[in-house]
C-alpha cells in the first residue's frame, strides 16, 4: 500500500512539474506582443534574461527588447531575422555581444544598445551592418572612447552616441575613424570629472548637432580647448550637459572664450551648476556671437557671493536673441541675476516656464520692449501680481502678439482684459489651466485678440460675455459649461474655429447662427440629440467633432449622420469609433454606425401615407366582408336574440328545462300545405302523439314575432327545417335557422333535423346561409321521396330521429295530481336521466324523466325542491324482477348521494360501491388499477363521473358473466 502511495506521489509531482513547465512556456510565449502583420515585436519590460528566439517570427522588421535583464547577445539569437531593420536593446544588462551576433541582419539601420554593461565597443559585431544609420551605444562601461576602423565603413551613419561614466579622457585620435562621415547628431559622454583632454580630439567630427555630457569640475580649462576644436564649424544645436556637476565655477578666467567664433544657431545648457559669474561669462560671449537661441534648462542657479551691485547698468545689455528659454529652474533669482532685467531687453521670444516665480515687477515690463512672444506658463502668477495698476505699460511690449499665461493661478478675466488692453498688437492669448470663473464686472478688450485658448477653467455660460468678440479661434474645452451662450456667439461673427469639448452642454440650440464657423468640436458633452436643424445657420461649417456623447438613437440622429456622410459638406472627424447609443436601453453601447431604424420608420410623410392607405384597405376589406358574408344581417339577428333573452329574463321565463313541444317546424309559407297535409297529421296522430309547434297555430297573438320565434325554439326539443327553394328565399326562415344555430353553440347539432322537401344545390345558396351549407355538407338529412311507397320509410326515419314522444310541459299538471293521489310502493328515480322513459309496459305517466322532476321543482307552489328520491305511489310490485330493479336503484343512490352530484357516482363513490357490494369481485382482481379501468370504461361522456345509465352497463356485464358461469357449472 505504501508503494502505491509513493508511486502516486511521484506521478503527481511529475504532473505538477510538467504543468509548471507548460505554464512557464506559455507565459514566455505571451511575453512578446506580435503585431497583426507580424512585422513588429514588443517584448519590453518582461525581465527576460535571454532572447526568446523561438517566439520571434522571421518576418519581423522591428524588435523591441528594451528594459529587460538580457546579459548577452548570441550569434543565434537573431540569425533567422533577415528582414530586421530596427533593434532596441537599451536598458538591459548586456555585457557581451558575440562577433557574429548580427551576421544575418544586413538590413539593420537602427541599433540601440544604450545603458548596458559592455566594457568594449562591439566593433566586430557591427562590421556587417553597412546600412546602419543610427547607433546609440553610450552609457556603457567602456574604458576608452577610441573608435575602431570598422566605423569608417559605416558610411550611412547619421546618429552616433558613445562613451560612458568610466571614460577618463578624450584623446586626439579617438574619433579619427569617422572623419569622412557627416552626422546629424554626435553625442559623447565621459566620466563625472574629465581628467584629460587632448586638443584636436573633436576636429575630425562633422555633425549638425553636437551634444556633450562632459563634466569639467576638475579640468575647467578643458572647455576653451574643446571650443577651440569647434572653431569655424557650423552647428544647428550645441548642447552641454552637467558642465559643472558637483562644484560651482569660482575662477575669474573666462572659460567661454572662443564661443563667439563658433557658428551655432542654438546653445543649450542642460543641468549643472551655474552661478552669476559663470552665467555672466557665458552671456557676454553669446552677445558677441551668432547664437540666436539660448536654453537654460534644469540648471542649479546660485548668486555669486563676491558680486557687488555698483548701481551701473548691467554688463549684459546687447543679448539679441530670437528665443530665450528658462525652464525648470528652482531659483527664480535667475530672472534678475545681476539685479536687473536688462538681459531680456532684446529678446524676441521669451519663455519662462516652471521657474517658480509669482510676480512681475514694474521694471521687468519696461525691459521687455522687444518681446513678440511671452511665455510665462507653469508658474505661480496671480492676478494682482501679474497686473499691477501702478505700473506704466504704455511703452511695454509694443510688438507683443502672443502671450501664454497658462498653468498659473489667475482667476479674474476683468484684470486680464485690462492688462491685455495695454498690448495693442496682441493676437494670441493662452489662459488655459487657470482658475478663471464667473465675473461680476464688465470686461473691456482694446486689443484685437483673434486666438484665445481657455480650456480647463471653471466658467459658467454668462462668463462668455466677458470674452473678446474679435476671436477667430476659441478653445473653451473642459470649462464646465452647461449651455451655449447664444448672445455671445451672435456677436462673435468672425469665429472660425470653436472647441467646446469635455463640457456639460445638454442640448444644441437650433437657432445657433454663425456665418464663418468652419470647425466645431462638441465631443464629450451631455447632449443626446443632434440634427441638421442645429447647424443650418452655419453655411461655412466643414468639420465637426461630436463623439463621446450619450446619443439617443432616433430617426433624427440617423438622418443627420446619413445626410452628413452622403452629401460630404461636413466632415465628421471622429466618426465612427466615438459614436455610441446611450438610449433606448435596447441599443445601449451600440455603435451609431450600426443603427439602422429603416427608411419607413424615419420618413414621416411616408408613414402617414402608409397609415392612411392601410386604414383605407382595412375599412374596404371590412366593408367587403360585410357584404360577402351579410354581417349586418347576423349582427341584427344577434341583437334580436340578446333582446329576447333579456326580456325573457326580466319576465322570469326560461326557469324550467321541460320542453313544451317535441319539435318546432320551420318552413316557408309556400310549403305550408305540405306541412299541414302531410307532416302534422303523421306526427300528431301518432300513438302517443308528438306535440309540434308551427307559427300559424302556436305563436302567441300580439307578441313580437322575433320573441315568438326565439321562445318557441327554446321550448322545443327538436327543430325541423323543411328545406326548399322557397325556404332559402324566406327572411323569417333565415332568422329561425340562425336562432337554432345560436341555441346549439357549445352543443352538437343533434337537435336540428333537416328535411329536404325538394333537391337543393348547397353551392347555389347565398353566402348568409353558410351554416346551412356546412350542415348540408356534414350532417345527414332526410329527403322527401316523391314515390308513395317510399314515404312510409321516410316517416319511420323521421320518428326515429325525433325519438318517442316524452312528457311535455302541458302534461305536468296531470302528472302532479296523479302523484298526490296515488298510494303504492316507493320507487327511486335518478335526476340526471334526461331521455324519454322507455320502460316496457310501464306507462310514461309513472316513470317520468328528470326533466319532468325539474319542472315539478320549478312549478311547485311553495318553490321547495322535490327530493332527489321521488316517491311514486303505484300498484304494489310483487315480482322478483321488479324487486331487483328497485334494489338496483336504491344501491346506486345509496352511494351517489354522499358527495358532489347526488345522481352520479364519483371515482371515490364508485370505489366505495364496489368495495361494499362487490368486495369478492374486487379482491379477486390482481390489477391495482381495476377501479380506474372500470371508471374509464363506464364513463362514456368523459365527465369524470358515472350516471345511472352508465352504471347499469356494469351491472349488465357482471350479470352476463355470472349467467355464463352458472350455465357452465350446471352443465358440469
SVG drawing of the C-alpha trace seen along z (x, -y; Angstrom):
<svg xmlns="http://www.w3.org/2000/svg" viewBox="-106 -105 152 137">
<polyline fill="none" stroke="black" stroke-width="0.4" points="0.0,0.0 2.9,-2.3 4.5,-1.6 1.3,-2.6 1.2,-5.9 4.8,-6.7 4.2,-5.9 1.1,-8.1 3.2,-10.9 5.8,-10.6 3.1,-10.8 1.6,-13.9 4.9,-15.6 5.7,-14.8 2.3,-16.2 2.9,-19.3 6.3,-19.9 5.1,-19.3 2.2,-21.7 4.5,-24.3 6.8,-24.0 3.9,-24.3 2.7,-27.4 6.1,-28.9 6.4,-28.2 3.0,-29.7 3.9,-32.8 7.2,-33.1 5.2,-32.9 3.0,-35.7 5.9,-37.9 6.2,-39.4 3.4,-41.1 3.5,-40.4 1.7,-42.8 -1.1,-41.6 1.1,-42.0 3.9,-40.1 6.4,-42.9 6.8,-44.2 7.5,-42.5 7.2,-44.3 9.0,-42.5 9.7,-45.4 9.8,-45.2 9.3,-41.5 12.6,-40.7 13.7,-38.4 17.2,-37.0 17.6,-35.7 16.3,-36.5 13.0,-34.5 14.2,-33.3 11.5,-30.7 8.8,-33.3 10.1,-35.8 8.8,-35.0 11.3,-35.5 9.0,-38.2 9.9,-40.7 11.3,-44.1 11.4,-45.7 12.1,-44.1 12.0,-46.0 13.7,-44.1 14.5,-47.1 14.1,-47.3 14.7,-43.6 17.5,-41.6 19.4,-40.4 23.1,-39.6 24.5,-38.6 23.6,-38.5 24.5,-35.2 25.1,-34.6 21.9,-32.5 19.5,-35.0 18.7,-37.0 20.1,-34.8 16.7,-34.0 15.5,-37.6 16.8,-38.5 14.4,-41.4 15.3,-43.1 15.7,-46.8 15.2,-48.2 16.6,-46.5 16.1,-48.1 18.3,-46.6 18.7,-49.6 18.3,-49.4 19.5,-45.8 22.5,-44.2 24.3,-43.1 28.0,-42.5 28.8,-40.5 27.8,-40.7 29.2,-37.9 31.2,-38.8 28.7,-37.1 25.6,-38.3 24.4,-40.5 25.9,-38.5 22.5,-37.8 20.9,-41.1 22.3,-43.0 19.3,-45.3 19.6,-46.7 19.5,-50.5 18.8,-51.3 20.6,-49.7 20.2,-50.9 22.4,-49.4 22.3,-52.4 22.8,-51.9 24.1,-48.3 27.3,-46.7 29.6,-46.5 33.2,-47.0 34.4,-47.2 32.8,-48.8 31.5,-45.8 33.2,-46.8 33.4,-43.2 29.7,-42.6 29.0,-45.9 31.1,-45.1 28.3,-43.5 25.9,-46.4 26.9,-48.6 23.4,-50.1 23.4,-51.2 22.1,-54.8 21.5,-55.2 23.8,-53.7 23.1,-54.6 25.8,-52.9 26.6,-55.4 26.4,-54.9 28.2,-51.6 31.3,-50.6 33.8,-51.5 37.4,-52.2 38.2,-54.1 36.4,-56.3 38.6,-55.2 36.6,-54.1 37.8,-51.1 38.4,-51.5 35.2,-49.4 33.3,-52.7 34.8,-54.1 32.8,-51.6 29.5,-52.8 29.1,-55.5 25.3,-55.7 25.6,-56.6 23.6,-59.7 23.3,-59.4 26.1,-58.2 26.1,-58.4 29.0,-56.8 31.0,-56.9 30.2,-56.2 30.9,-57.0 34.3,-55.3 36.0,-57.2 38.5,-59.4 39.9,-61.2 39.4,-62.2 42.4,-61.6 43.3,-63.1 42.8,-60.0 39.6,-58.7 37.2,-59.8 39.5,-59.7 37.6,-56.7 34.6,-58.8 36.4,-61.8 34.8,-61.3 31.2,-60.7 28.9,-63.7 26.5,-63.1 23.2,-64.6 24.0,-64.1 27.0,-63.2 26.9,-62.7 29.8,-61.9 29.7,-61.0 32.7,-60.8 33.4,-60.3 31.8,-62.6 35.1,-64.6 37.1,-64.6 40.8,-64.1 42.4,-64.8 41.6,-66.3 44.0,-66.4 43.5,-69.3 42.4,-68.3 40.2,-65.4 37.0,-67.0 38.5,-68.4 37.6,-65.2 33.9,-65.3 31.5,-66.6 27.9,-66.9 24.9,-69.1 24.1,-68.7 26.9,-68.3 25.9,-67.0 28.4,-67.0 27.8,-65.1 31.2,-66.1 31.7,-67.3 34.7,-69.8 34.7,-70.2 38.4,-69.2 39.5,-70.4 37.6,-73.7 40.5,-74.7 39.5,-71.9 36.4,-73.8 38.4,-76.5 40.4,-73.7 37.1,-71.9 35.7,-75.2 38.9,-75.8 38.5,-72.5 35.0,-73.6 36.0,-76.9 34.7,-77.6 32.4,-74.6 28.7,-75.1 26.1,-73.6 22.3,-73.8 22.5,-72.9 25.4,-72.9 24.5,-71.3 26.3,-71.0 25.1,-68.7 26.4,-68.8 29.2,-71.2 29.9,-71.6 28.3,-68.6 29.3,-69.0 31.0,-72.4 30.3,-76.0 33.0,-77.6 34.6,-80.3 37.7,-81.4 37.8,-84.6 39.2,-83.1 36.7,-83.3 36.4,-79.7 33.8,-80.5 36.4,-82.4 36.2,-81.3 32.4,-80.7 32.0,-83.7 33.9,-82.0 31.6,-79.0 28.8,-79.1 25.8,-77.7 22.2,-78.8 21.2,-77.4 23.2,-76.9 21.7,-74.8 23.0,-74.3 21.2,-71.4 21.6,-70.7 24.8,-71.5 25.7,-74.3 25.7,-77.9 26.4,-81.0 26.1,-84.6 29.8,-84.8 29.7,-81.8 26.3,-82.9 27.7,-86.4 30.8,-84.9 28.5,-82.8 26.1,-85.7 28.9,-88.2 30.4,-85.8 27.0,-84.9 26.0,-88.5 29.2,-88.7 28.4,-85.5 26.0,-84.5 23.9,-82.5 20.2,-83.3 18.8,-80.8 19.7,-80.1 18.3,-77.5 19.0,-77.2 17.2,-74.1 17.1,-72.5 20.3,-74.3 21.2,-74.8 21.5,-78.6 23.0,-80.4 24.1,-84.0 27.8,-84.7 28.9,-85.9 31.5,-88.2 29.1,-90.1 28.7,-93.8 26.0,-95.9 27.6,-99.3 24.4,-100.8 25.5,-101.0 23.8,-99.2 24.2,-95.5 27.2,-94.3 24.7,-92.2 22.8,-94.8 23.1,-93.6 21.9,-90.0 19.9,-89.9 18.2,-86.5 15.4,-85.1 14.4,-82.9 15.5,-82.6 14.2,-79.6 14.4,-79.4 12.9,-76.1 12.6,-74.0 14.8,-76.3 14.0,-76.2 15.6,-79.6 13.6,-82.4 16.5,-84.8 18.0,-83.8 15.5,-86.2 17.3,-89.1 20.7,-87.5 22.6,-90.9 19.7,-92.6 18.4,-93.8 16.2,-92.6 18.3,-94.2 19.3,-90.8 15.7,-90.5 15.7,-93.8 16.5,-92.4 14.8,-89.0 12.0,-88.5 10.7,-85.2 11.0,-84.8 10.0,-81.5 10.0,-81.4 8.3,-78.2 8.3,-76.3 10.7,-78.8 8.5,-79.2 8.1,-83.0 4.8,-84.6 5.0,-88.3 6.3,-90.6 8.0,-93.9 7.3,-97.0 10.8,-97.4 10.6,-93.9 7.8,-95.2 10.0,-98.2 12.8,-95.9 10.5,-93.7 10.3,-96.3 11.3,-93.9 9.3,-90.9 6.9,-89.5 6.1,-86.2 6.0,-85.9 5.5,-82.5 5.2,-82.6 3.3,-79.3 3.5,-76.8 4.4,-79.3 2.5,-80.7 1.3,-84.0 -1.8,-85.6 -4.0,-88.4 -2.7,-91.3 0.9,-90.2 0.7,-89.9 -1.3,-93.1 -0.2,-96.0 -2.2,-99.1 0.7,-101.3 2.9,-100.1 3.3,-102.0 2.6,-99.8 2.5,-102.5 5.9,-101.6 5.9,-97.9 5.9,-95.1 4.5,-97.2 5.4,-94.3 3.8,-91.5 1.4,-89.3 1.4,-86.1 1.0,-85.8 1.0,-82.4 0.0,-82.6 -1.4,-79.0 -0.9,-76.8 -0.9,-79.7 -3.3,-80.9 -5.3,-83.6 -8.9,-84.0 -10.1,-87.4 -11.0,-87.9 -11.5,-91.5 -7.9,-92.1 -6.6,-90.0 -8.7,-92.1 -7.4,-95.3 -3.7,-94.1 -4.1,-92.7 -5.6,-96.0 -2.1,-97.6 -0.7,-95.4 -2.1,-96.8 -0.7,-94.1 -1.8,-91.1 -3.4,-88.4 -2.9,-85.1 -3.8,-84.7 -3.4,-81.4 -5.1,-81.3 -5.6,-77.6 -5.3,-75.6 -6.1,-78.6 -8.9,-79.3 -10.9,-81.7 -14.6,-81.6 -17.6,-83.9 -17.1,-87.7 -19.3,-90.3 -17.9,-93.3 -17.7,-94.0 -14.6,-93.3 -13.0,-95.8 -10.8,-94.4 -8.9,-97.1 -6.7,-94.7 -7.9,-92.6 -7.4,-89.1 -8.0,-86.6 -6.9,-83.4 -7.9,-82.6 -7.2,-79.4 -9.2,-79.0 -9.6,-75.3 -9.6,-73.8 -11.1,-76.7 -14.3,-76.9 -16.8,-79.0 -20.5,-79.5 -22.4,-80.4 -22.7,-84.1 -18.9,-84.3 -18.7,-84.2 -20.0,-87.8 -16.6,-88.8 -14.7,-87.4 -13.5,-89.4 -15.8,-89.2 -12.9,-89.6 -11.7,-86.0 -11.4,-83.7 -10.2,-80.7 -11.7,-80.0 -11.0,-77.0 -13.4,-76.5 -12.9,-72.8 -13.3,-71.4 -14.7,-74.5 -17.8,-73.0 -20.2,-74.9 -23.7,-73.5 -25.2,-75.5 -24.3,-77.6 -24.5,-81.4 -26.2,-82.4 -25.9,-86.1 -22.1,-86.0 -21.9,-83.8 -24.3,-86.0 -21.7,-88.8 -18.6,-86.8 -19.2,-86.7 -15.6,-86.3 -15.3,-83.0 -14.0,-80.2 -12.9,-77.5 -14.7,-76.7 -13.7,-74.0 -16.3,-73.1 -15.1,-69.5 -15.5,-68.0 -18.2,-70.3 -21.7,-69.5 -23.7,-71.0 -27.1,-69.3 -28.6,-70.5 -27.5,-72.2 -29.7,-75.2 -31.5,-75.0 -31.2,-78.8 -27.4,-78.8 -26.1,-81.0 -22.5,-81.7 -21.8,-82.6 -18.0,-82.0 -17.6,-79.0 -15.5,-76.3 -14.6,-73.9 -16.7,-72.9 -15.8,-70.4 -18.6,-69.3 -17.3,-65.9 -17.5,-64.7 -20.6,-66.7 -24.0,-65.6 -26.4,-66.1 -28.1,-63.1 -29.9,-64.8 -28.3,-66.3 -29.9,-67.2 -29.3,-69.2 -31.5,-72.0 -28.8,-72.7 -26.3,-73.7 -28.5,-75.0 -27.4,-78.6 -23.7,-77.7 -23.1,-77.7 -19.3,-77.5 -19.1,-74.6 -16.9,-71.9 -15.5,-69.9 -17.4,-68.6 -16.2,-66.6 -19.2,-65.4 -18.3,-61.9 -18.5,-60.6 -21.9,-62.0 -24.9,-60.0 -26.8,-59.8 -30.4,-58.9 -30.5,-56.7 -33.5,-58.1 -34.5,-58.9 -33.2,-62.5 -29.7,-61.2 -29.8,-58.6 -31.0,-61.2 -28.3,-63.7 -25.5,-61.1 -26.7,-59.9 -27.1,-63.4 -23.8,-64.5 -21.9,-61.4 -23.5,-61.3 -23.6,-64.9 -20.0,-65.3 -20.4,-69.0 -19.5,-68.5 -16.7,-66.1 -17.2,-64.3 -13.6,-63.9 -14.1,-61.4 -16.5,-59.1 -17.4,-56.2 -15.5,-54.9 -16.6,-57.6 -20.3,-57.4 -22.4,-55.0 -26.0,-54.8 -27.0,-55.6 -30.7,-55.4 -33.0,-53.5 -31.8,-50.7 -32.1,-48.1 -29.4,-49.9 -27.1,-50.7 -23.4,-50.8 -24.4,-50.0 -22.3,-51.8 -24.3,-54.5 -22.8,-53.4 -24.7,-50.1 -28.0,-51.7 -30.5,-51.4 -34.1,-52.3 -35.3,-51.8 -36.5,-54.2 -40.1,-53.8 -39.8,-54.4 -37.9,-57.7 -40.0,-59.2 -42.9,-61.0 -44.7,-61.6 -44.2,-58.0 -45.6,-56.8 -48.7,-59.0 -49.3,-57.8 -48.9,-54.1 -51.1,-54.6 -53.9,-56.2 -53.6,-53.6 -53.6,-50.7 -56.6,-52.2 -58.4,-52.6 -57.6,-49.0 -58.8,-47.6 -62.1,-49.6 -62.7,-48.5 -61.9,-44.9 -64.3,-45.0 -67.0,-46.5 -66.3,-43.8 -66.6,-41.1 -69.8,-42.6 -71.2,-42.5 -70.0,-39.0 -71.0,-37.3 -74.0,-39.5 -72.5,-40.5 -75.1,-43.3 -77.8,-40.7 -76.0,-38.5 -75.4,-41.5 -79.1,-42.4 -80.2,-38.8 -77.7,-38.5 -79.2,-41.7 -82.7,-40.2 -81.6,-37.1 -80.0,-39.1 -83.0,-41.4 -85.4,-38.5 -83.3,-36.7 -83.2,-39.8 -87.0,-40.2 -87.3,-36.5 -85.0,-37.0 -87.0,-40.1 -90.2,-38.2 -88.8,-35.2 -89.0,-32.9 -86.7,-30.0 -86.6,-28.7 -87.9,-25.2 -85.9,-22.8 -89.0,-20.8 -89.8,-21.4 -93.3,-22.5 -93.0,-20.9 -91.4,-17.9 -90.4,-19.8 -90.5,-23.3 -91.2,-23.3 -89.6,-26.0 -90.9,-26.3 -91.8,-28.7 -95.5,-29.7 -95.2,-28.2 -94.7,-24.8 -97.5,-25.3 -99.8,-22.9 -97.3,-20.1 -96.7,-20.7 -100.5,-20.8 -101.5,-17.9 -98.5,-15.6 -96.2,-16.4 -98.6,-17.4 -101.1,-14.5 -98.4,-11.9 -96.7,-13.1 -99.6,-14.5 -101.8,-11.4 -99.0,-9.1 -99.7,-7.0 -98.6,-8.6 -98.7,-11.9 -95.9,-14.4 -96.6,-17.9 -95.4,-20.2 -95.1,-24.0 -95.9,-25.9 -96.1,-29.6 -99.6,-29.7 -101.2,-27.9 -99.0,-28.2 -97.4,-31.7 -98.9,-33.9 -101.0,-36.7 -99.9,-40.2 -96.4,-39.1 -93.4,-40.4 -92.7,-37.8 -88.9,-37.6 -89.8,-36.9 -92.2,-34.2 -89.6,-32.6 -86.8,-32.6 -89.2,-31.5 -90.7,-28.6 -87.4,-27.3 -86.1,-27.4 -89.2,-25.5 -88.8,-22.8 -86.7,-19.7 -86.0,-19.5 -86.2,-21.9 -87.3,-20.6 -86.3,-22.6 -88.4,-21.9 -85.9,-22.9 -86.9,-24.1 -86.1,-26.9 -88.8,-28.9 -87.2,-28.3 -84.0,-29.9 -85.8,-33.0 -87.7,-33.5 -86.2,-36.1 -88.0,-34.6 -86.8,-31.1 -83.3,-32.5 -83.9,-34.0 -85.2,-30.7 -82.2,-28.9 -79.8,-31.4 -81.5,-31.2 -81.5,-27.4 -77.7,-27.6 -77.2,-30.0 -79.1,-27.7 -76.7,-24.8 -73.5,-26.7 -71.4,-24.6 -73.6,-21.6 -73.9,-19.2 -76.4,-19.8 -78.4,-16.7 -81.5,-18.9 -81.6,-20.2 -83.5,-17.9 -83.2,-18.8 -86.0,-17.7 -85.2,-18.4 -88.6,-18.7 -87.1,-19.3 -83.4,-19.0 -81.2,-22.0 -77.6,-22.6 -75.6,-23.8 -73.3,-25.8 -76.3,-27.8 -77.2,-29.1 -76.4,-32.7 -73.4,-33.5 -75.5,-34.3 -76.6,-30.6 -73.0,-29.5 -74.2,-27.5 -76.8,-25.7 -74.2,-25.0 -72.0,-23.4 -74.9,-21.3 -75.8,-20.1 -72.2,-19.1 -71.6,-17.4 -75.0,-16.4 -77.2,-13.6 -80.5,-14.9 -83.9,-13.3 -85.1,-13.6 -88.9,-13.6 -89.4,-10.9 -91.9,-11.6 -92.9,-7.9 -95.7,-7.0 -94.2,-3.6 -91.0,-5.2 -92.8,-7.7 -93.6,-5.2 -89.9,-4.6 -89.4,-8.4 -91.9,-8.7 -90.2,-5.9 -86.8,-7.7 -88.3,-11.0 -89.9,-9.4 -86.6,-7.6 -84.7,-10.9 -87.3,-12.6 -87.4,-9.7 -90.5,-8.5 -92.6,-11.4 -91.9,-12.1 -93.8,-14.2 -94.2,-17.8 -94.9,-20.8 -98.7,-20.6 -98.8,-17.2 -97.0,-18.1 -100.1,-19.2 -101.9,-15.9 -98.8,-14.1 -98.6,-16.0 -102.2,-15.2 -101.6,-11.5 -98.5,-11.7 -100.5,-13.2 -103.4,-10.7 -101.5,-7.5 -100.9,-5.1 -98.3,-2.5 -94.7,-1.4 -91.8,-3.8 -89.6,-3.8 -86.4,-6.0 -85.6,-7.7 -82.3,-9.5 -82.5,-13.2 -79.9,-13.2 -81.7,-10.9 -82.9,-13.3 -84.0,-11.0 -87.6,-9.8 -88.6,-6.9 -88.8,-3.6 -89.7,-1.0 -91.6,1.6 -95.3,1.6 -94.9,-0.8 -96.7,-4.0 -94.8,-7.2 -97.1,-8.8 -95.5,-6.5 -91.8,-6.7 -91.1,-10.4 -87.9,-11.9 -85.5,-14.0 -86.8,-17.0 -90.3,-16.3 -88.9,-16.3 -87.1,-19.6 -90.3,-21.0 -92.1,-19.9 -89.5,-21.6 -89.9,-24.8 -93.6,-24.9 -94.4,-23.8 -96.4,-26.4 -94.1,-26.6 -91.0,-26.6 -89.4,-24.0 -87.3,-21.5 -88.6,-18.0 -86.1,-15.5 -83.7,-13.6 -85.5,-10.4 -89.0,-10.7 -91.7,-8.6 -94.3,-7.5 -97.3,-5.6 -98.2,-2.8 -99.8,0.6 -97.8,3.0 -95.0,4.7 -94.7,8.3 -92.5,9.8 -88.8,10.7 -87.7,8.7 -89.4,5.6 -87.7,6.1 -84.4,6.5 -84.9,3.2 -85.9,1.4 -82.9,2.7 -80.6,1.7 -81.9,-1.8 -81.6,-2.0 -78.0,-0.7 -77.0,-3.3 -78.4,-6.3 -77.1,-5.0 -73.5,-5.7 -74.2,-8.6 -75.7,-10.8 -72.6,-11.1 -70.7,-13.9 -70.9,-16.1 -73.7,-15.4 -76.3,-13.3 -77.3,-11.5 -73.8,-10.5 -71.0,-8.4 -67.6,-10.0 -64.5,-7.9 -64.4,-7.6 -68.1,-6.7 -67.7,-4.1 -64.8,-2.6 -66.9,-2.5 -69.7,-0.8 -67.5,1.9 -65.9,2.5 -69.2,2.6 -71.4,4.5 -68.8,6.5 -65.9,7.0 -65.2,10.5 -65.0,9.5 -62.7,6.6 -60.5,8.8 -60.2,11.5 -58.8,8.9 -55.0,8.6 -55.0,5.4 -54.2,2.4 -55.8,0.1 -59.1,2.1 -61.3,-0.8 -59.6,-3.3 -60.1,-1.0 -63.8,-0.3 -64.3,-4.1 -62.7,-4.7 -64.8,-2.0 -68.1,-3.2 -67.6,-7.0 -68.9,-7.3 -69.4,-11.1 -65.9,-11.7 -67.2,-13.9 -65.3,-12.1 -68.5,-10.6 -70.8,-7.6 -74.5,-8.2 -77.2,-5.6 -77.4,-4.6 -73.6,-4.0 -73.8,-2.1 -76.4,0.2 -73.9,1.2 -71.6,2.5 -74.4,4.5 -75.4,5.9 -71.9,7.0 -71.4,8.6 -74.8,10.3 -74.0,11.8 -70.6,13.1 -72.4,14.7 -75.0,16.3 -72.3,17.9 -70.6,19.2 -74.0,20.5 -74.7,22.3 -71.2,23.8 -71.4,25.2 -74.9,26.6 -73.6,28.5 -70.8,30.0"/>
</svg>
